[in-house]
Amino acid sequence: MIIFGFGRRRVKDCGEGATYTCPNCHNTSRFRLLIRRTWFTLFFIPVIPYETAYLELCPVCRYGGEIKKADFEAKMADAAADKSYITTS
């Protein structure tokens, strides 16, 4: 008997992105950048990822949506550049 399934999802938090005013809760904050992967499983072990989504979410109300991979990578690069300007005394 082989047990397999579809739809196991894992979400990876990649940090903060740009600052926006959320259209849902009207708070101004730095949106979170997330990668969501959906996996094919065999005996409840994730084996092959078959879907990847790049998300940008409000940290207050979790409102947001899917963005393109190129936009996601650009926002990650911008966030890394913002962090490099911060100096500690």
Protein Blocks (a to p, Z undefined) as FASTA:
>chain_A
ZZddehiacdddebjcdddddfklopacddddddddddddeehiafbdcbdcdddddfkl
opacdddfklmmmmmmmmmmmmmmpccZZ
